[in-house]
Amino acid sequence: MFTHLRRPLGRLAALAVVLATVGACSSGASPSAAENSPAAPSMAPSAAASPAASAAADSVKIALDLANKATAGQSAQYQGTSGKTIGFVAAQLSNDGFRAEYVGFLQGAIQANMSVITLDAENDATKQLNMVQDLITRKVDAIVLTPVDSAADSAAVVAANNANIPVVELDRSTKGGQVVGVVTSDDVAIGKTGADLLAQAASQANIPVANLQVFDLMGDQSTSAGVSRYDGFSQEAKTLGLNVVAGTDAKWDTAKGNAAVLDAFQAHPDINAIYMASGCAYYPGVASALTSLNKLVKIGQPGHVIVIASDGCPADVQAVRDGFADGDAAHQILVMGQKAAEYAVDAINHQPVSQPKLQLPPDPITPANVNDPTHWANVVAVGS
């Protein structure tokens, strides 16, 4: 559900501190949900970093190097000491969100002394199936998979089942096959939170809910996340009385999202609010479309179009900080990756996972708390 936004992640020491912190947190509501947090402190590491933070920083560097290699089609392997290997098959490591999930995963795998083979499907379900079959041939001990397509990738899970290799699904789920655990965001709650943030922004702008003309930029309805976010948003929109005048499934594609916004305004020129199921996938295209329509206007200024995103990627969070977007229903991405590693290790050790279907709640981002340093976009910075 993330976009094609790219480039290696920065602020490694700061991310290491956060990873060390969130690893000890429960899967409850993120502390960053507090509405009134102070400005973000400096991201510079302290002079005396703790051993845990230093170790985490090393794992982050390793993760980023392996992600770059996998994205380039090169061999990307980490050698642990346990004698066990996890195959990690990403949907698309060239984007910020999936990279951040991988960072959390690899930290957990390194802590468990697991070897890791990292593969990048580049958003191609057929390529992903072939990669899983390759891992089966290589007799890995477990597979962690982020499905490109919830239906098509069911065959990959079934193939692993037939080889008696446990599978953990991260971020998305398949429709078929048996998995030992699924670690996702609560995508229904993310959609619901998007509607709530939209209503909140309208209230702060003194716009009656009845006067909203909302465009819903939907996620790919062939993916579990796209369907769940649509359900959560549309149901809450009805409850709140939001007037959704149009909606388009833009397939998590930036260019398609851009075109959808332009088409929506042509058909409904009075649109004054946009909800996007993925800021990672859609915000750059939405911002471009609003700019071409002379409608990219800051909060509080005449003509401002309310913009609510999901995911919490760097571009859309920066837009909240700059005043062009009103909120974001973000993931707890780093925790998701860590939990996927934990589940894979448990499966390898023949231990039951703690919660086979773990859904982490959203981390709401608003102008009031956008600088909270626990938002993943604030510590996983896009490189220059």
C-alpha positions as CSV (number, residue, x, y, z in Angstrom):
1,M,0.0,0.0,0.0
2,F,3.0,2.2,0.1
3,T,4.2,4.2,-2.9
4,H,7.2,4.2,-5.3
5,L,8.8,6.9,-3.1
6,R,12.4,6.0,-2.9
7,R,15.9,6.3,-1.5
8,P,18.0,5.1,1.3
9,L,16.8,6.0,4.8
10,G,18.8,8.4,7.0
11,R,19.1,9.4,10.6
12,L,20.3,6.0,11.5
13,A,21.3,6.6,15.1
14,A,18.0,8.3,15.8
15,L,16.2,5.4,14.3
16,A,18.2,3.0,16.4
17,V,17.2,4.6,19.6
18,V,13.5,4.5,18.5
19,L,13.8,0.8,17.5
20,A,15.4,0.0,20.8
21,T,12.5,1.7,22.5
22,V,9.6,0.3,20.5
23,G,10.9,-3.2,20.8
24,A,10.0,-3.1,24.5
25,C,6.6,-1.5,23.9
26,S,3.3,-3.4,23.8
27,S,1.2,-3.5,20.7
28,G,-1.3,-1.1,22.2
29,A,-1.9,2.5,21.1
30,S,1.1,4.4,20.1
31,P,2.3,7.1,22.5
32,S,2.5,9.5,19.6
33,A,-1.3,9.7,19.5
34,A,-1.1,12.4,22.2
35,E,-2.4,15.6,20.6
36,N,-0.1,18.0,22.4
37,S,3.5,17.1,22.1
38,P,6.5,19.5,22.2
39,A,8.6,20.2,19.1
40,A,10.8,17.3,18.1
41,P,14.2,17.2,19.8
42,S,17.4,17.1,17.9
43,M,17.9,13.9,16.0
44,A,21.6,13.9,16.8
45,P,22.7,11.0,18.9
46,S,24.1,11.6,22.4
47,A,27.8,11.5,23.0
48,A,27.4,8.3,25.1
49,A,25.0,6.1,23.1
50,S,23.8,3.0,25.0
51,P,25.1,-0.4,23.9
52,A,21.5,-1.3,22.9
53,A,21.3,1.8,20.7
54,S,24.7,1.1,19.1
55,A,23.7,-2.5,18.3
56,A,20.4,-1.3,16.8
57,A,22.3,1.3,14.7
58,D,24.4,-1.5,13.3
59,S,21.4,-3.5,12.4
60,V,19.8,-0.5,10.7
61,K,22.9,0.0,8.6
62,I,22.9,-3.7,7.6
63,A,19.2,-3.5,6.7
64,L,19.6,-0.5,4.5
65,D,22.6,-2.0,2.7
66,L,20.7,-5.3,2.1
67,A,17.6,-3.4,1.0
68,N,19.6,-1.5,-1.6
69,K,21.2,-4.7,-2.9
70,A,17.9,-6.5,-3.2
71,T,16.3,-3.6,-5.0
72,A,19.2,-3.7,-7.4
73,G,18.7,-7.4,-8.0
74,Q,21.9,-8.3,-6.2
75,S,22.4,-11.1,-3.7
76,A,21.3,-9.7,-0.3
77,Q,22.0,-12.1,2.5
78,Y,22.8,-11.8,6.2
79,Q,24.7,-14.7,7.9
80,G,23.6,-15.4,11.5
81,T,25.0,-18.1,13.8
82,S,21.9,-20.1,14.6
83,G,22.1,-22.3,11.6
84,K,18.5,-21.3,10.6
85,T,17.5,-19.1,7.7
86,I,14.5,-16.9,7.1
87,G,13.6,-15.9,3.6
88,F,12.1,-12.3,3.4
89,V,10.2,-11.5,0.2
90,A,9.2,-7.9,0.1
91,A,6.5,-6.4,-2.1
92,Q,8.6,-3.4,-3.1
93,L,11.8,-2.4,-1.2
94,S,12.2,0.8,-3.3
95,N,9.6,2.6,-1.1
96,D,10.0,4.1,2.3
97,G,7.2,2.2,4.1
98,F,8.3,-1.3,3.0
99,R,11.9,-0.4,3.8
100,A,11.0,0.7,7.3
101,E,9.1,-2.6,7.8
102,Y,12.2,-4.5,6.6
103,V,14.4,-2.5,9.0
104,G,12.3,-3.6,12.0
105,F,12.2,-7.2,10.7
106,L,16.0,-7.5,10.2
107,Q,16.7,-6.1,13.7
108,G,14.5,-8.8,15.1
109,A,16.2,-11.5,13.0
110,I,19.7,-10.3,13.9
111,Q,18.8,-10.4,17.6
112,A,17.7,-14.0,17.2
113,N,21.0,-14.8,15.3
114,M,19.0,-15.9,12.2
115,S,20.4,-15.9,8.7
116,V,18.3,-13.9,6.2
117,I,17.9,-14.1,2.5
118,T,16.2,-10.8,1.2
119,L,14.3,-10.7,-2.1
120,D,12.4,-7.8,-3.7
121,A,9.3,-8.6,-5.9
122,E,9.2,-5.1,-7.2
123,N,5.4,-5.1,-7.0
124,D,5.1,-8.1,-9.3
125,A,3.0,-11.0,-8.1
126,T,4.4,-13.5,-10.6
127,K,8.0,-12.5,-9.7
128,Q,7.1,-12.9,-6.0
129,L,5.7,-16.4,-6.6
130,N,8.9,-17.4,-8.4
131,M,10.9,-16.0,-5.5
132,V,9.0,-18.0,-2.9
133,Q,9.6,-21.2,-5.0
134,D,13.3,-20.4,-5.1
135,L,13.3,-20.1,-1.3
136,I,11.6,-23.5,-1.1
137,T,14.3,-25.0,-3.3
138,R,16.9,-23.4,-1.0
139,K,15.2,-25.1,2.0
140,V,14.9,-22.0,4.1
141,D,13.4,-22.6,7.6
142,A,10.7,-19.9,7.4
143,I,9.4,-17.3,5.0
144,V,8.2,-13.8,5.7
145,L,6.0,-12.4,2.9
146,T,4.3,-9.1,2.1
147,P,1.9,-10.2,-0.7
148,V,1.8,-8.0,-3.8
149,D,-1.7,-9.5,-4.6
150,S,-3.9,-11.1,-2.0
151,A,-5.3,-13.6,-4.4
152,A,-2.4,-14.3,-6.7
153,D,0.1,-14.8,-3.9
154,S,-2.1,-17.5,-2.2
155,A,-0.3,-19.9,-4.5
156,A,3.0,-19.0,-3.0
157,V,1.7,-19.7,0.5
158,V,0.3,-23.0,-0.6
159,A,3.6,-24.0,-2.2
160,A,5.4,-23.2,1.1
161,N,2.7,-25.2,3.0
162,N,3.4,-28.2,0.7
163,A,7.1,-28.0,1.6
164,N,6.3,-27.7,5.3
165,I,7.9,-24.2,5.5
166,P,6.1,-21.9,7.9
167,V,5.0,-18.5,6.5
168,V,4.4,-15.2,8.2
169,E,2.6,-12.5,6.4
170,L,3.5,-8.9,7.0
171,D,1.4,-5.8,6.2
172,R,-1.0,-7.7,4.0
173,S,-2.6,-11.1,3.9
174,T,-3.4,-13.7,1.2
175,K,-6.8,-15.3,0.6
176,G,-5.5,-18.8,0.6
177,G,-3.0,-21.1,2.2
178,Q,-2.1,-21.5,5.9
179,V,0.1,-19.1,7.8
180,V,1.5,-19.2,11.3
181,G,0.8,-15.5,11.8
182,V,-0.3,-12.3,10.1
183,V,1.1,-8.9,11.3
184,T,-0.7,-5.9,9.9
185,S,-2.1,-2.6,10.8
186,D,-5.7,-2.5,11.7
187,D,-6.7,-1.2,8.3
188,V,-10.3,-0.9,9.1
189,A,-9.3,1.4,12.0
190,I,-6.9,3.3,9.7
191,G,-9.8,4.1,7.4
192,K,-12.1,5.0,10.3
193,T,-9.4,7.2,11.7
194,G,-9.1,8.9,8.3
195,A,-12.8,9.8,8.4
196,D,-12.5,11.0,12.0
197,L,-9.5,13.2,11.2
198,L,-11.4,14.7,8.2
199,A,-14.3,15.6,10.4
200,Q,-12.0,17.1,13.0
201,A,-10.2,19.2,10.3
202,A,-13.6,20.4,9.1
203,S,-14.6,21.4,12.6
204,Q,-11.4,23.3,13.1
205,A,-12.0,25.1,9.8
206,N,-15.6,25.9,10.9
207,I,-17.0,23.9,8.0
208,P,-20.2,22.1,8.8
209,V,-19.9,18.4,8.0
210,A,-23.0,18.7,5.7
211,N,-21.0,21.2,3.5
212,L,-18.2,18.8,2.8
213,Q,-17.7,17.5,-0.7
214,V,-15.3,14.5,-0.2
215,F,-13.3,12.6,-2.8
216,D,-12.2,9.2,-1.6
217,L,-9.0,8.1,-3.3
218,M,-9.3,4.4,-2.6
219,G,-6.6,1.7,-2.3
220,D,-6.3,-1.3,-4.6
221,Q,-9.5,-3.4,-4.0
222,S,-7.6,-6.5,-4.9
223,T,-5.5,-6.2,-1.7
224,S,-6.7,-6.8,1.8
225,A,-5.5,-3.4,2.9
226,G,-7.4,-1.6,0.2
227,V,-10.7,-3.3,1.0
228,S,-10.3,-2.9,4.7
229,R,-9.4,0.8,4.5
230,Y,-12.3,1.5,2.2
231,D,-14.7,-0.3,4.6
232,G,-13.4,1.6,7.6
233,F,-13.6,5.0,5.9
234,S,-16.9,4.6,4.2
235,Q,-18.6,3.2,7.3
236,E,-17.4,6.0,9.5
237,A,-18.1,8.6,6.9
238,K,-21.8,7.5,6.9
239,T,-21.8,7.6,10.7
240,L,-20.4,11.1,10.7
241,G,-22.6,12.3,7.9
242,L,-19.7,13.0,5.5
243,N,-20.8,13.6,1.9
244,V,-18.6,11.4,-0.3
245,V,-19.3,12.6,-3.8
246,A,-16.9,10.4,-5.7
247,G,-14.3,7.6,-5.2
248,T,-11.7,6.0,-7.4
249,D,-9.6,2.9,-6.9
250,A,-6.2,4.1,-8.2
251,K,-4.4,0.8,-7.6
252,W,-1.8,2.3,-5.2
253,D,-0.3,4.1,-8.2
254,T,0.9,7.7,-7.9
255,A,0.2,8.6,-11.6
256,K,-3.3,7.0,-11.5
257,G,-4.0,8.9,-8.2
258,N,-3.0,12.2,-9.9
259,A,-5.3,11.5,-12.8
260,A,-8.1,10.4,-10.5
261,V,-8.0,13.7,-8.6
262,L,-8.0,15.8,-11.8
263,D,-11.0,13.8,-13.1
264,A,-12.8,14.1,-9.8
265,F,-12.5,17.9,-9.8
266,Q,-13.7,18.1,-13.4
267,A,-16.8,16.1,-12.5
268,H,-17.3,17.7,-9.1
269,P,-15.6,21.2,-9.0
270,D,-16.9,21.9,-5.5
271,I,-14.8,19.1,-3.9
272,N,-13.3,20.6,-0.7
273,A,-11.9,17.5,1.0
274,I,-9.8,14.5,-0.1
275,Y,-9.2,11.2,1.8
276,M,-6.4,9.0,0.4
277,A,-6.1,5.4,1.5
278,S,-2.3,5.7,1.2
279,G,-0.3,8.9,1.4
280,C,2.7,7.0,0.4
281,A,1.1,6.0,-2.8
282,Y,-0.9,9.0,-3.6
283,Y,0.2,12.2,-1.9
284,P,2.8,13.3,-4.5
285,G,0.2,12.9,-7.2
286,V,-2.5,14.6,-5.2
287,A,-0.3,17.5,-4.4
288,S,0.7,17.8,-8.1
289,A,-3.0,17.7,-9.1
290,L,-4.0,20.3,-6.6
291,T,-1.1,22.5,-7.7
292,S,-2.2,22.4,-11.3
293,L,-5.7,23.3,-10.2
294,N,-4.4,26.2,-8.0
295,K,-5.9,24.4,-5.0
296,L,-2.8,23.5,-3.0
297,V,-3.5,26.0,-0.3
298,K,-2.3,26.0,3.3
299,I,-4.7,25.4,6.2
300,G,-6.5,28.5,7.3
301,Q,-6.2,30.2,3.9
302,P,-9.2,30.7,1.5
303,G,-9.6,27.8,-0.9
304,H,-7.8,25.2,1.3
305,V,-8.8,21.7,0.4
306,I,-8.8,19.4,3.4
307,V,-6.3,16.6,2.8
308,I,-6.2,13.4,5.0
309,A,-3.7,10.7,4.2
310,S,-2.9,7.2,5.6
311,D,0.5,5.4,6.2
312,G,2.5,8.2,7.7
313,C,5.2,8.3,5.0
314,P,7.7,11.2,5.0
315,A,6.1,13.2,2.1
316,D,2.6,13.3,3.6
317,V,3.9,13.9,7.1
318,Q,6.0,16.8,5.8
319,A,2.9,18.1,4.2
320,V,1.1,18.1,7.6
321,R,4.1,19.9,9.0
322,D,4.1,22.5,6.2
323,G,0.3,23.1,6.6
324,F,-0.8,21.7,3.2
325,A,-2.3,18.5,4.7
326,D,-4.5,18.2,7.7
327,G,-3.8,14.8,9.1
328,D,-2.5,11.3,8.6
329,A,-3.6,7.9,10.0
330,A,-0.2,6.3,10.2
331,H,1.1,2.8,10.8
332,Q,3.3,1.5,13.6
333,I,5.6,0.2,10.9
334,L,8.8,-0.5,12.9
335,V,6.9,-2.6,15.4
336,M,5.2,-4.5,12.6
337,G,8.5,-5.6,11.2
338,Q,9.9,-6.6,14.6
339,K,6.8,-8.7,15.3
340,A,7.1,-10.5,11.9
341,A,10.6,-11.6,12.8
342,E,9.5,-12.7,16.2
343,Y,6.7,-14.9,14.7
344,A,9.1,-16.4,12.2
345,V,11.6,-17.3,15.0
346,D,8.8,-18.8,17.1
347,A,7.7,-20.9,14.1
348,I,11.3,-22.2,13.5
349,N,11.5,-23.1,17.2
350,H,8.1,-24.9,17.1
351,Q,6.6,-22.4,19.5
352,P,3.1,-21.0,19.1
353,V,3.0,-17.3,18.2
354,S,1.5,-15.0,20.8
355,Q,-1.3,-13.6,18.6
356,P,-1.7,-15.3,15.2
357,K,-3.6,-12.3,13.7
358,L,-2.0,-9.2,15.2
359,Q,-3.4,-5.9,14.1
360,L,-1.7,-2.8,15.3
361,P,-3.8,0.4,15.8
362,P,-3.1,3.5,13.8
363,D,-0.9,6.4,15.0
364,P,-3.0,9.6,14.3
365,I,-0.9,12.5,13.1
366,T,-2.2,16.1,13.2
367,P,-0.6,19.5,13.1
368,A,-0.6,19.5,16.9
369,N,1.6,16.4,17.2
370,V,3.4,16.2,13.8
371,N,6.8,16.7,15.4
372,D,6.5,13.8,17.8
373,P,9.8,11.9,17.4
374,T,8.1,8.5,17.7
375,H,6.3,8.9,14.3
376,W,8.2,6.6,12.0
377,A,8.6,9.2,9.3
378,N,10.4,11.5,11.8
379,V,13.1,8.9,12.3
380,V,13.2,7.2,9.0
381,A,14.1,10.2,6.8
382,V,14.3,10.1,3.1
383,G,17.9,10.7,1.9
384,S,18.8,13.7,-0.1
